[in-house]
Structure formats: C-alpha cells, structure tokens
Amino acid sequence: MPNIKFLLVDDEALLVNRLSQIMAMSGFDVTTAISVAEALLHISTHPFDVLLSDLYVPGAGDGLTVVSAMGHANPTAVTMLLSAYPKMSVATMPSRSRRQVQVMARSIDRHVGRLGLL
C-alpha cells in the first residue's frame, strides 16, 4: 500500500491525537492541525492525499476555508468534513463544493470513545 498522506484538522486536540495515532498504526502518514491557520500552513508547504477536517474550527476561517485551500493546492485530494450538524453543513457549502466533499457526522467521537481511546 502506498504511503497515503492525511491532513487531520480539528480544534479538539485529544481527538486529533487519538485519531492520528490510530491512523498511523494503520500505516498512514498523518499531519495534524488544531487551527485553520495551522492547517493552511501545512497545505501551503506539503502535498496531501486526504483532508479530514472539522467543519467548525474556532478562530479565523472554518473547515470550508481549509477545503478551499486544499482544493487549490492539492486538487486531487479526497476531502472529508466532520460535523455535528451534517445537514446544515451541506446546505452552507457552495454547490461546486458539495460534489467534492463528504460530510461525516461527529458520531465518530462516540465510536472512538467506545474503543477507550478518548
């Protein structure tokens, strides 16, 4: 399996740390960011195959800012958004982005927690 490079973005540091550990154990190359600014810096300096980002990251910008930057820097990257509000998330996306972005409900917290990782 080729070394797939992930950018994982979420303001919940514990969740980011645990998910990155799980992904690394599965052989993925994971870079993490806990802010939009940090994510944008990574995107501008490294190529990625996959973006997994929270839609609502506090501070300047949001998950869609990260998606847009990734689309410009790495147009072939797979993009997935995490959100506690998936229906609202899709409704707020520009129509062009809806075709390219998968939105996953934040129930991932529950599944990761069940594994004793949170």
Secondary structure, DSSP 4 states (H G I P E B T S, - for coil): ---PEEEEE-S-HHHHHHHHHHHHHTT-EEEEESSHHHHHHHHHHS--SEEEEES--SSSS-HHHHHHHHHHH-TT-EEEEEES-HHHHHHHS-HHHHTTEEEEETTHHHHHHHTT--
